[in-house]
Amino acid sequence: MAAFERADHASTTDAPGIHPSGPLPVHGAPVGRRIRVPLGETGFSVFPLILGGAEFGWHVDLASAHAILDRYVERGGNALHTSDSYAAGRSEHAIGRWMAARRNRDDIVLTVKVGRGADNPGLGSVNLIRAVEASLTRLGTDRIDVLSLDGTSDRTTILEDTLATAEWLVESGKVRAVGAAGYRAAQLVEARILSAAGYPRVTVLDVPYNVLRRDEFDGDLRLVAGAQGIAVTPSQALEHGYLSGVHRARDRVGGSVRGRQLAASMNRRGARTLRALDRIAGELAVPPAAVAIAWLLAQRVVVAPVVNAYAVAHVEELVQGVGVHLSRAHLAEIARATD
């Protein structure tokens, strides 16, 4: 049921256009607004599902992006993720326009990934500062809550130099906390050692991770993140959309980049996994995508997956995963299917 409030206390039968037998309006804040988890050591509390803006300005136009953002907030969401490289900055522009129109910047926890922007690539001091300034301008805000440093974009800049620049950004108030994307376990250990010398701690880790894609995270990276209390916010939670269960046949996904990404999962292991998700989804009366999200949230180190939505209906499916509890039997069934 959509959540909305009426301007007066008149009965529904007195309001024009509302049928007496129609659904009653819901008063007060959505239930989801009471669901918050600490985002590691950042000091922020977030809804355990972060809405990504990777498709905004690319496959999703401005009006549709704002509708998706509105529905996410209506369902209790308060955390957004974007990057200066998403649609050449148009994703940030769309989110900035939305926050300005809704006047809700203080209600949003904003994570921005930098390093791959075409105008300011890498994590060198000059480009890092320029990238942050450009993102702030497009977003129409004076600060980034969590600045995510894309370690895959720059293998030459010394980590200490990057963190020294991040320290200045934090001290200037432009950034509140520092996260990382694509960092190796050894880099996280080095970053923690440097934090003892006064550099900012890496408190959030963005890593591609889902029920089908575990090799990049399981192992040393997971152990280090857990030992350091780093909040893990997995990207690719649905493996490019495959785990939603919508795409199942190779001849229907086409030859685009996304089509090839989907086709890569269309093998025996992928089919077994979808069958397991389908069965559990049927038992719990939720979409398969919600089960995939619930699996991630069942992993101890995971705080909030990052999900990208193409339509309002996707938001409705995905947020259901926050309320799904998978039993040990469910988790074992999924583990057997993905082995």
N, C-alpha and C positions, 0 to 999 in steps of 0.2 A: 504494500500500500504506500503510495507517495505521501511523504510527510509535508504538511503545510499548516498554516495557522490562519484563522479567520480574523477579520478586523473587529468583529463585535461578538457578542455572546448570544445572538439570536439563534433560534433553532434552525436546523437544516431545511425544514419544510417552509420557513419564511423566506429563505434566500432564493432569488430567481435563478432558474436554470439548474437547480439541484433537485433531483428526484427524491421523494421521501424514502424510497427503498434503496437508494444508492449508498456507497460506503461512507461511514462516518469519518469526518476529518480527524486527523491526529494532532493533538495539541502538545506543545513543548518540543524540546530538542530530540533529535533522532537517538535511538538506543546506541548507535555506533559511536556517538560522541563521548560516551562513558568508557569506551574501550581504548585504553592508552597503555603503551609499554615504553620503558626508558630506552632511548636510542644510545646505548652504551654510556660513555662518560661525557657525552656532549652537553648534558643538562636539559635536553629536549625530550619530550614525551610524544610519541606518535601513534597513530592508528597502525595496526600491524600489517598494513598493505599500502605501499607507496605507489602513487600514480606517476608513471613515466610519461614524458612528453615527446618521445622519439618520433612519433608519427605526426605531431602537430606541425603544420606548415609544409608537410610532405604529402601524406595520403589523407590527412584530415585538415579541412579548411578552418578558418577562424571561428565561424559560427558553430560548427560542429565541435571544435575543441572546447569552446566555452560551455556548450551543452554537456559534454563529458565531464568537465571540471565541476559544473554545478551538481550533477548527479552524484559524483564522488563525495562532495562535501555534504550533500543531503543525506548520504548513507553513513556519515560520521567521519569521513576521511579528512586528514589535515596535513599530509606530507606529499610534496611534489618533487620529482627529479627531472632535471633537464641538462642540457650540455650546450656549449657554444658551437659544437659541431653538428647538432641536430638541425637539419634543413637550413644550414648556413645561418643559424641564429634566429630563424623564424619561429622555432619552438619557444625560445625565450621571449620573443616579442609577443606571441599569443598568450603566454602565461602572464606576462607583465600587463597586457591590456585587460585581461580578466581580473587580476588583483586590483587594478586601478578602478575598474567599473564596479566591483563588489566591495571595495574598500575593506579588504580582509587580510591585508599583508601580515598583520600581527597575529592572525589566527593560523597562519601557514608556516610549516617547517619546510624550508626550501634548500634542496641539495642541488648543486651545480657542478658538473664535471668539466674540467678544462684540460687542455693539452693537445687536442686534435683539431682545434679551430684553424681554418685555412689562413686567417689573417695573423694569428699569433700562435704558431705551433710550438710544441715542446714545453718544457718546464724550467727553462732558463729564467733568470730574474726579471729581465726586461719584458719578455713575452708573457710571463706569468702575471705580472702586474697589469700589463695592457689587456690581457684576456679577461681578468677580473673586472677591470674598469668598463670594458665593452659589455660584459654580461650585465653588470649593474645598470648600465644605461638602457639596454634592451628590456630588462626586467622592470625598470622603473622603480628601483628600490635602492636603499642606502647600504644594505648588507646582505651577505650570503650566509645562511645558517650553517651549512656544511659544505666546504669546498673540497671536492673530490679530485685528487691529483691522478691523472691518467698515466701510470707508469709505463704503459706500452707505447706511449707516444714519444718517449725520449729515453734512450739508453746511454746517453753521453753526459748529461748534466749530473753532477755529483749530488747525491741525496741530501747531504748537509746543506748545500747551497739552496736547494729547493725548499727545504724546511726553514732556512734562514729567511727566505722571501715570504714564506707562509707566516712566519713569526711577525714580520712587519705588517702583513695584511691583518692579522689578528689584533695586534696592538693598535692599529689605526681604526679598528672598528668595522672594517669592510668585510671581515670574515669572522664568524663566531667559533667554528670548530673545523678540524681538518680530517678528511677521509682519504681513502686511496682506492684506486681501481687498477687491476692488472698487476699488483705488486706481488713479488715472490716472497716466500716465507723468510728467506735470509734478509730481504729488504725491510720487512716488518720488525725483525729482531734488531737490525741496525737502527731503524727509526726509534725504537723504544730506548736503545742505549743513548741516542742523541737527545731524547726527551729529558734524560737525567741531567743534561747540560743546559736545559732551559728551553730547548726547542719545543714546538707544539707536539702533542701526542697525536698519533694516528688513531682515531677513535671509531671509525666506520670503514668497513671493507666491502666494496662492490666487486663481486666475482660471478661469472657465468656459472649457474648451478641449478639443477633441477633433477627430477627423478631419473631422467635418461642421461644426464650429463653430470657425472660426479667425479671423474678422474682429475679435473683441474683443481678441485677443492679438497677432496678427501685425501688425507695424508698430512704432510708437514704443514701446509698452509692452514688446514683446519685446526691442527694441534696448537699452532702459534696463536691463531686468532682466539681460540678458546682460553689459552693460558694468559693472554694479555687482556681479556675481557673486551675484545673489539666486537662491536655490533656488526653482524654480517647482514647485508641487504642484497640478496641474490638478484642478479639480472638474468634475463632469458628464463624466467620462471616457467614459461610454457613452451620452451624450445621452439621459438619462432612461430608459435601458434599451433604446433602439432598436437600438443597435449590437451588442447581444447576439444579434440575429437572431431572437428569440422572437416579437416582435410585427411583423407584416408587412401586416395588413389593417385598414383603417379601421373596418370594421363590427364588429371584434372587440375594440376598445380602450375602447369606452364613452365616456361624456360627462363623466367625472370630470376633475379638473385634470390628473392624470397621463395620462389618455386623450387629452386635448387636446394635451399636450406631445408624446406619441408621434405623434399624427396629423400634427403640424406637420412631421415628418421624412418622412412617407410621400408622397413625390413622386418625380419621375424621378431627381433627383440622389441621394436616399436609396436608391432601389432599385438604382441603379448601384453605389453604395458597398457595399451589402450583398452584391451579386453578387461584387464584387472580394474582399471579406472572406471570403465563402464559398469561393471558389476557392482562395485562399491558405491558408485554414484546412484545406481538404481536402488540399492538398499537404503541409502541415506536420503534419497529424494532431492539430490542436488546435481548440478551439471558436472561433467568430468573435470572441467577446468578448476572447479572449487576443490575437488579432491586433490589435484596436483598442488594447489596452493596450501591445502591443509597438510600435505606431506612435508612441504618445506617448513611450515611452522612447527611441525613435530620434531624438527632437528634442533637440538639444544642451542647451538650458537646462532641460529637464524632469528633475527628480530622482526624484519619486515621485508618480504620480497618486493621487488620493483616490477610492476606490470604496465604494459602499454595497451591502451584501448583504442579501437578504431571506431567504436560506436557506443552510445549510451547503454545498449543492451549488454555489451561486454562488461561494463562496470557492474551491472546487476548480477551477472554470473560470478564474477571474480570476488566480490565482497562476501559472497556466501561462504567462501573458503575460510574466512576468519572465524566463523561460528561452527565449523565442522571439527569434531573430535574423532580422530582415527584410533581405533582400538589396536592392541598388539597384533591381533589376528589380521587386521587390515594392512598394517605395516609389513607383516610377514608375507602376505599375499603379494603386495607390490614388490617387495624385495625378490621374491621368487620369479616374478615376471620379468624383472629388469636384469637378472643375472645372465 
